[in-house]
Amino acid sequence: MDTNNRMTSIAHEAETPQPAPGAESLLPDPLAPDPLAEPPHRRATDTPDSPRLDALRAQWRPLIGLLLLLLAAITGLYWDTARSMIEIWYRSKTFNHGFIIAPITLYLIWDRRHLILTQSPKPAPLGLLLLAGCAFGWLLGEVTGVVAVKQLAYVMILQATVFTVLGWNVTRRMAFPLLFLFFAVPVGDFLVPPMQDITADITVKGLQLSGIPVYLDGVFLSIPSGNFEVAEACSGVRYLIAMFALGCLVANQFYRAWWRRLLFLGLSIVVPIFANGIRAYGIVILAHLSDYKLAVGIDHIIYGWFFFALVMLMLLGLGMTFRQKDMMSLESETAYRRTAARDVPVTPFHHMIMASAVSVTVLAAAPAYASFVAAWHADQVAGVVPEPLVAAPWARDRGPSDWTPEYPGTDASLFRRYRNGDRVVDLYIAYYAVQREGAEVVSWINHPAQPAEWQRAAITTDQVAVDGQAMDVQCHRILGRRGARLALQWYWVDGRFTSSAHLAKLLQAKAVLFGGNAAAAVVVLSTPVQEDKDEAIGAMANLLAAVGDLDSLLERTAGRPGQRPLTETDQ
């Protein structure tokens, strides 16, 4: 009996395919635990008999605490920036999702812990260059007052710190969670105007296909039964940002093939854009057919959220149709087997401490220099903007204007109205002796007309001659209760005129960091407009020629340290 059983066992073993000597078997080991069923801490490769894994585990325990202390220290150095991000998350509905980005990032790192813990961390000296670059980027944002640049630099500092202390092998296994932190940066407001235009175009096309006459003026729609505005809150930017963040998360978790990931990311961009246009069209149709009893007021907001919840579910359902099997467990098992089979060098812990100390030193330099620059320019003052001498046939008109620009925090300003026959043009100059947060030539709080009284219809670029030289300027078409107006806007920074907000910020950074005129100004011309836009722009260009040298006028406003600024008695 025993002999027969033994021979049966031998025969069974002979029928089982055996791998070649030295080759790794591609077939599952029937005696090994199932990596998909067993938790990683109970795998056969992760046992007390794996001294290499034990050495790695012992190295990671104090390192995690050191890394947390380092990140806390960096957040302390840049606390004002971190706090500004949290405030925007709380204040803006567009960026409420920022509160869940950090928890999702921590979960993604935890989900990859079995891949991460098989790597031996080793400081990367190259990371110090990255940290210095990120700190300089933060410094540029600080001196120019661009909060978004500071916040972006802060997140990149956290990412570069992980790379500096842990090295490339560890960082590349944490790449997606670290990159996902970018969604915590509250940026995307620049997408509002183009998204408004796209939404308006889709709505108009839908109304035309429905046989409803429609007239489009910028972001304002008119149909026979009433008027509509594609407001900033209806641009769909909040849905686009949230759905793209979700799309990145799903693409990483559901797919391994790059073409599948890119396909789903494309859908997460295209779907919310067109869905928002369809939502706006649906609101107009519901209001029109219900005699404005439905889809008005709070109804259209509730309708929009339900609609996008449905769109999100449809997008996820579509993504599930080509989902790939989760390979994370298999990758973790493979990493464990390879680690257990090779020598793993262990980096001395004092190297990690040294890398952390140098990182903090490099990063502390940027806030320290920013404080020095602020103190250096603190005594720069401004007088008053001089009264320009206007040549005939233009003359000053002391009548009231129905147009008021909004540029908070100015150190000096000038508001004058000029007349040439029936044409009236308003000139406004907002002067900043030193730019700081809440007082900048380029800022989202600045408006060429008060938003409570005027609404943007369109923004274009036109050309006029400033101080005898042709240059592009921003042309805002605004609508109010008393009709339409045009407002031309451009900047004066470091003694140069430009209509580019980005160039204005770069010139500001150059003046503050490397020497120059730190003063800046915004120049705005405005006049009523009917149908002939070119005639209105021509009238404003004619006034500019009559005003004379604007650059010299603005230079006279500056009150440099050690010099007496211009006062009212000097006019």
C-alpha positions in Angstrom: 0.0 0.0 0.0 2.7 2.4 1.0 4.7 1.5 -2.1 1.8 2.2 -4.4 1.1 5.5 -2.8 4.7 6.5 -3.1 4.8 5.6 -6.8 1.6 7.5 -7.4 3.1 10.6 -5.9 6.3 10.2 -8.0 4.2 9.8 -11.1 2.2 12.9 -10.3 5.4 14.9 -9.8 6.7 13.7 -13.0 3.6 15.0 -14.8 4.1 18.5 -13.3 6.1 20.8 -15.6 9.4 21.8 -14.0 11.3 25.0 -14.7 14.7 24.8 -16.2 17.6 25.1 -13.7 18.2 28.7 -12.8 15.0 29.9 -14.6 12.1 31.6 -12.7 8.9 29.6 -13.0 6.0 31.5 -14.6 3.5 29.1 -13.0 2.1 29.8 -9.6 3.6 27.7 -6.8 0.7 25.6 -5.3 2.4 25.7 -1.9 2.9 29.5 -1.9 0.2 31.9 -0.6 -1.9 33.7 -3.1 -0.6 37.3 -3.3 -4.0 38.6 -4.2 -5.6 36.8 -1.2 -3.0 37.1 1.5 -2.0 40.5 2.9 1.6 41.4 2.0 2.9 41.1 5.6 2.1 37.3 5.5 3.8 36.5 2.2 6.4 33.7 2.2 9.1 36.1 1.0 8.5 38.4 3.9 9.5 36.3 6.9 12.1 36.5 9.6 14.2 34.3 7.3 14.6 37.4 4.9 17.3 39.4 6.6 17.6 41.9 3.8 13.9 42.8 4.2 14.4 43.1 7.9 17.3 45.5 7.4 15.2 47.7 5.1 12.3 47.7 7.6 14.6 48.7 10.4 16.0 51.5 8.2 12.6 52.9 7.4 11.2 53.2 10.9 13.3 56.2 12.1 13.4 57.7 8.6 9.6 58.1 8.4 9.7 60.2 11.6 12.6 62.3 10.3 10.7 62.9 7.0 7.6 64.1 8.8 9.6 66.5 11.0 11.3 67.8 7.9 8.1 68.4 6.1 6.6 70.1 9.2 9.7 72.4 9.4 9.3 73.4 5.7 5.6 74.1 6.2 6.6 76.3 9.1 9.0 78.3 6.9 6.4 78.8 4.3 3.4 78.9 6.6 1.9 82.0 5.0 1.8 80.2 1.7 0.3 77.0 3.1 -2.3 79.0 5.0 -3.3 81.0 1.8 -4.0 77.7 0.1 -6.3 76.5 2.9 -8.1 79.8 2.9 -8.8 79.6 -0.8 -10.0 76.0 -0.4 -12.5 77.2 2.2 -13.5 80.4 0.4 -13.8 79.3 -3.2 -16.3 76.6 -4.3 -14.1 76.0 -7.3 -11.3 74.7 -5.1 -13.2 73.0 -2.3 -11.7 69.7 -3.5 -8.3 70.9 -2.2 -9.2 69.6 1.3 -9.2 65.9 0.1 -6.0 66.1 -2.1 -3.6 65.5 0.8 -5.6 62.5 2.3 -5.8 60.9 -1.2 -2.1 61.4 -1.6 -1.4 59.7 1.7 -3.7 56.8 0.8 -1.9 56.4 -2.6 1.4 56.3 -0.8 0.1 53.8 1.7 -1.3 51.7 -1.2 2.2 51.6 -2.6 4.0 50.9 0.6 4.9 47.3 -0.3 6.7 48.7 -3.4 8.3 51.6 -1.5 9.6 49.6 1.5 11.5 47.3 -0.7 13.8 50.2 -1.8 16.7 51.4 0.2 16.5 55.2 0.6 19.6 57.2 -0.4 19.9 61.0 -0.4 20.2 62.6 -3.9 22.6 65.6 -4.0 21.0 66.7 -7.2 17.8 67.4 -5.2 19.5 70.3 -3.5 19.6 72.1 -6.9 15.9 71.3 -7.4 15.2 72.7 -3.9 17.2 75.9 -4.7 15.3 76.3 -8.0 11.9 75.8 -6.3 12.8 78.3 -3.5 13.8 80.9 -6.1 10.5 80.3 -7.8 8.8 81.0 -4.5 10.9 84.1 -4.1 9.7 85.4 -7.5 6.1 84.8 -6.5 6.7 86.6 -3.2 8.3 89.8 -4.7 5.8 90.0 -7.5 2.8 89.2 -5.3 1.7 86.2 -7.4 0.1 84.0 -4.8 -0.4 81.1 -7.3 3.4 81.0 -8.1 4.2 80.8 -4.4 1.7 78.0 -3.8 2.9 76.1 -6.8 6.5 76.5 -5.6 5.6 75.4 -2.1 4.1 72.1 -3.4 7.2 71.6 -5.6 9.4 72.2 -2.6 7.6 69.3 -0.8 8.1 67.0 -3.8 11.8 68.0 -4.2 12.4 67.4 -0.5 11.2 63.8 -0.8 13.5 63.3 -3.7 16.5 64.9 -1.9 16.2 62.8 1.2 14.9 59.5 -0.2 16.5 59.4 -3.6 15.4 58.4 -7.1 14.5 54.7 -6.5 12.0 55.6 -3.8 10.7 58.7 -5.4 9.8 57.1 -8.7 7.6 54.6 -6.9 5.9 57.5 -5.2 5.7 59.6 -8.4 2.0 59.6 -9.0 1.0 60.4 -5.4 3.5 63.3 -5.3 2.4 64.7 -8.7 -1.2 64.4 -7.6 -0.4 67.1 -5.0 -0.5 69.6 -7.8 -4.3 69.5 -7.6 -4.0 71.1 -4.2 -2.8 74.3 -5.8 -5.8 76.5 -6.3 -5.1 77.6 -9.9 -7.4 77.7 -12.9 -9.2 81.0 -12.7 -7.5 82.0 -15.9 -9.7 79.4 -17.6 -12.9 81.3 -16.7 -13.1 83.7 -19.7 -12.4 81.1 -22.4 -14.8 78.6 -20.7 -17.5 81.3 -20.6 -17.0 81.8 -24.3 -17.1 78.1 -25.1 -20.2 77.6 -23.0 -21.9 80.6 -24.7 -21.0 79.2 -28.2 -22.4 75.7 -27.4 -25.6 77.2 -26.0 -26.1 79.4 -29.1 -25.5 76.4 -31.4 -28.1 74.4 -29.4 -30.7 77.1 -29.5 -30.2 77.5 -33.2 -30.6 73.8 -33.8 -33.8 74.1 -31.7 -35.1 76.8 -34.0 -35.0 79.6 -31.4 -33.6 82.9 -32.6 -30.7 84.0 -30.5 -28.3 87.0 -30.4 -24.9 86.6 -28.7 -22.9 89.6 -27.4 -19.8 88.3 -25.7 -21.3 86.3 -22.8 -24.8 87.8 -23.0 -27.5 85.8 -24.8 -30.8 87.3 -26.0 -33.8 85.2 -27.1 -37.4 86.5 -27.8 -38.5 85.6 -24.3 -35.6 87.1 -22.3 -31.9 87.7 -21.7 -29.3 85.4 -20.2 -25.7 85.8 -19.1 -23.0 83.1 -18.9 -21.7 84.2 -15.6 -18.3 83.2 -14.2 -20.0 80.7 -11.9 -21.6 79.1 -14.9 -18.3 78.8 -16.9 -17.9 75.2 -15.7 -14.3 75.6 -14.5 -15.0 74.1 -11.1 -16.5 71.0 -12.8 -13.6 70.8 -15.3 -10.9 71.0 -12.6 -12.6 68.5 -10.3 -13.4 66.0 -13.1 -9.8 66.2 -14.4 -8.4 65.5 -11.0 -10.8 62.5 -10.7 -9.7 61.5 -14.3 -6.0 61.4 -13.3 -6.8 59.3 -10.2 -8.9 56.8 -12.2 -6.5 56.6 -15.1 -3.7 55.7 -12.7 -5.7 53.2 -10.6 -7.6 51.5 -13.4 -5.1 51.3 -16.3 -1.5 50.4 -17.0 -1.4 50.9 -20.8 -0.5 54.6 -21.6 -3.0 54.8 -24.4 -5.8 53.8 -22.1 -4.7 56.4 -19.6 -4.4 59.2 -22.2 -7.8 58.2 -23.6 -9.5 58.5 -20.2 -7.7 61.8 -19.5 -9.0 63.2 -22.8 -12.5 62.2 -21.9 -12.2 63.8 -18.5 -11.4 67.1 -20.2 -13.8 67.0 -23.2 -16.8 65.6 -21.4 -17.2 68.3 -18.7 -16.7 71.1 -21.3 -19.4 69.8 -23.6 -21.6 68.8 -20.6 -21.4 72.3 -19.2 -22.5 73.7 -22.6 -25.4 71.3 -22.7 -26.3 72.2 -19.1 -26.4 75.9 -20.0 -28.5 75.1 -23.0 -30.9 73.1 -20.9 -31.3 75.9 -18.4 -32.2 78.4 -21.2 -34.7 75.9 -22.7 -36.3 75.1 -19.3 -36.6 78.8 -18.5 -38.0 79.6 -21.9 -40.6 76.7 -22.0 -41.7 77.2 -18.4 -42.2 81.0 -18.7 -39.2 81.4 -16.4 -40.7 79.4 -13.5 -38.0 76.7 -13.7 -34.2 76.8 -13.9 -33.9 80.3 -12.5 -32.3 81.4 -9.2 -31.1 78.6 -7.0 -32.9 76.0 -9.2 -30.3 76.2 -12.0 -27.5 75.6 -9.5 -29.2 72.5 -8.1 -30.0 71.3 -11.6 -26.4 71.8 -12.5 -25.0 69.7 -9.7 -27.5 66.8 -10.4 -26.6 67.0 -14.0 -22.8 66.8 -13.4 -23.2 64.0 -10.9 -24.9 62.1 -13.6 -22.2 63.0 -16.1 -19.5 61.9 -13.7 -21.2 58.5 -13.2 -21.5 58.1 -16.9 -17.8 58.9 -17.4 -16.8 56.4 -14.7 -19.0 53.8 -16.2 -17.5 54.3 -19.6 -14.0 54.0 -18.1 -14.9 50.7 -16.4 -15.6 49.2 -19.8 -11.8 49.1 -20.7 -10.4 48.8 -17.2 -7.4 46.6 -16.7 -6.7 44.2 -13.9 -5.0 45.8 -10.9 -1.4 44.9 -11.1 -0.3 46.5 -7.8 -0.3 43.3 -5.8 1.7 41.4 -8.5 4.2 44.3 -8.7 4.6 44.2 -4.9 5.1 40.5 -4.8 7.7 40.7 -7.6 9.5 43.5 -5.7 9.6 41.5 -2.5 11.1 38.4 -4.3 13.8 40.5 -6.0 14.7 42.3 -2.8 14.9 39.0 -0.8 17.2 37.6 -3.5 19.8 40.4 -3.7 22.0 42.5 -1.4 20.4 45.8 -0.4 22.9 48.5 0.7 21.7 50.3 3.8 22.4 54.1 3.9 23.7 55.3 7.3 21.0 57.3 9.1 23.2 60.2 9.8 23.4 60.8 6.0 19.6 61.3 6.1 19.9 63.8 8.9 22.6 65.7 7.1 20.6 65.8 3.9 17.6 67.1 5.9 19.6 69.8 7.6 21.1 71.0 4.3 17.7 71.0 2.7 16.2 73.2 5.5 19.2 75.6 5.2 18.7 76.0 1.4 15.0 76.6 1.8 15.3 79.1 4.6 17.3 81.4 2.4 14.3 82.4 0.2 12.0 83.7 3.0 15.1 85.5 4.6 15.9 87.3 1.4 12.3 88.2 0.8 12.2 89.9 4.2 15.4 91.8 3.4 14.0 93.0 0.0 10.7 94.1 1.7 12.7 96.1 4.3 14.9 97.7 1.6 11.9 99.0 -0.4 9.7 99.9 2.7 10.8 103.6 2.7 9.9 104.2 -0.9 7.0 106.6 -1.1 4.8 108.3 -3.7 3.4 111.8 -4.1 0.6 112.5 -6.5 0.2 111.8 -10.2 0.9 115.1 -12.1 -1.9 116.7 -14.1 -1.1 116.0 -17.8 -1.0 119.0 -20.1 -3.6 118.2 -22.8 -3.3 119.9 -26.2 -6.2 121.3 -28.1 -8.8 120.4 -29.3 -9.1 118.3 -26.2 -10.0 120.1 -22.9 -10.7 118.9 -19.4 -14.4 118.2 -18.7 -15.4 118.5 -15.1 -18.7 116.7 -15.5 -19.4 113.5 -13.6 -18.7 110.1 -15.2 -20.8 107.0 -14.9 -17.7 104.8 -15.2 -15.5 104.0 -12.2 -12.5 101.6 -12.3 -11.5 99.4 -9.4 -7.8 99.1 -8.5 -7.4 98.7 -4.7 -4.3 99.6 -2.7 -3.0 102.5 -4.9 -0.5 104.9 -3.4 -1.6 107.6 -5.8 -4.2 107.9 -8.6 -5.5 110.3 -11.2 -9.0 110.4 -12.7 -9.7 113.0 -15.4 -12.4 113.4 -18.0 -11.6 115.1 -21.3 -13.9 116.3 -24.1 -13.5 116.9 -27.8 -16.8 118.0 -29.2 -19.3 115.3 -28.5 -16.7 112.7 -27.7 -15.8 112.2 -24.0 -12.9 110.1 -22.9 -12.0 109.2 -19.3 -8.3 108.8 -18.2 -7.4 106.8 -15.1 -3.9 106.1 -13.7 -3.4 103.8 -10.7 0.1 104.3 -9.2 1.9 101.9 -6.9 5.1 103.1 -5.2 5.8 99.5 -4.0 3.8 96.5 -4.9 2.6 94.2 -2.2 -0.2 91.7 -1.6 -3.5 93.5 -2.2 -1.8 96.4 -4.0 -0.5 95.2 -7.4 -0.8 96.4 -11.0 -1.6 92.8 -12.0 -4.1 91.2 -9.7 -7.5 89.3 -9.9 -9.0 92.0 -7.7 -8.3 94.7 -10.3 -11.0 95.6 -12.7 -11.2 98.3 -15.5 -14.8 98.8 -14.3 -16.6 98.1 -11.1 -18.1 94.5 -11.4 -21.2 95.6 -9.5 -22.1 98.1 -12.2 -20.5 96.7 -15.3 -20.2 93.2 -16.9 -17.5 92.0 -19.2 -18.8 91.3 -22.7 -15.5 90.6 -24.5 -11.7 91.2 -24.2 -9.6 91.7 -27.4 -6.2 93.2 -28.2 -5.9 96.4 -30.2 -3.1 98.7 -31.1 -2.6 102.4 -30.2 0.4 104.7 -30.0 1.7 105.3 -26.5 4.3 108.0 -26.3 4.6 107.9 -30.1 5.3 104.2 -30.2 2.7 101.7 -31.4 1.9 99.0 -28.9 -0.8 96.4 -28.2 -3.2 97.1 -25.4 -6.1 95.2 -23.8 -9.5 96.3 -25.0 -12.4 95.5 -22.6 -15.9 95.8 -23.9 -18.2 96.3 -20.9 -21.9 96.5 -20.5 -23.9 98.5 -17.9 -27.3 100.0 -17.3 -26.4 103.1 -19.3 -25.0 101.3 -22.3 -21.7 99.9 -23.5 -18.2 101.2 -23.1 -14.7 100.4 -24.2 -11.8 100.4 -21.8 -8.2 100.3 -23.0 -5.7 99.1 -20.4 -1.9 98.7 -20.2 0.9 98.7 -17.6 3.9 100.8 -16.7 6.6 98.7 -14.9 10.3 99.5 -14.4 10.0 102.4 -16.8 8.4 100.3 -19.6 5.0 100.1 -21.1 3.4 96.7 -21.8 0.0 95.1 -22.1 1.2 91.7 -21.1 0.4 90.7 -17.5 3.2 88.1 -17.5 5.8 90.5 -18.8 4.7 93.1 -16.2 5.3 90.6 -13.4 8.7 89.6 -14.8 9.7 93.3 -15.0 8.6 93.8 -11.4 10.7 90.8 -10.2 13.7 92.1 -12.1 13.3 95.6 -10.6 12.9 94.3 -7.0 15.6 91.6 -7.0 18.2 93.0 -9.3 17.8 96.8 -9.1 15.5 99.1 -11.0 12.4 101.2 -10.5 10.1 99.3 -8.2 7.2 101.6 -8.9 4.4 100.6 -11.3 1.2 101.9 -12.7 -1.9 100.9 -14.6 -3.2 103.3 -17.3 -6.8 103.0 -18.4 -8.8 104.9 -21.0 -12.5 104.5 -21.4 -15.2 106.0 -23.6 -18.9 105.1 -24.5 -19.3 103.0 -27.7 -22.2 102.3 -29.9 -21.7 100.3 -33.1 -18.4 101.8 -34.3 -15.6 100.3 -32.2 -12.8 101.7 -34.4 -14.1 105.3 -34.1 -14.1 104.9 -30.2 -10.6 103.5 -30.2 -9.5 106.3 -32.6 -10.8 108.9 -30.2 -8.9 107.4 -27.3 -5.7 107.2 -29.4 -6.2 110.9 -30.4 -6.4 111.8 -26.7 -3.2 109.9 -26.0 -1.4 112.0 -28.7 -2.7 115.1 -27.0 -1.6 114.1 -23.5 2.0 113.8 -24.4 4.8 111.9 -22.6 3.2 109.5 -20.1 6.5 107.9 -19.1 7.9 111.2 -17.9 4.6 112.0 -16.1 4.8 108.7 -14.2 8.5 109.1 -13.4 7.8 112.4 -11.8 5.3 110.7 -9.5 7.9 108.5 -7.8 9.2 109.5 -4.4 12.6 107.7 -4.3 14.4 107.2 -1.0 16.2 110.5 -0.2 14.1 112.5 -2.7 11.1 114.7 -2.1 8.0 113.3 -3.9 5.8 115.5 -6.0 2.9 117.1 -4.0 -0.3 119.0 -4.9 1.5 122.4 -4.6 3.9 121.3 -7.3 1.1 120.9 -9.9 
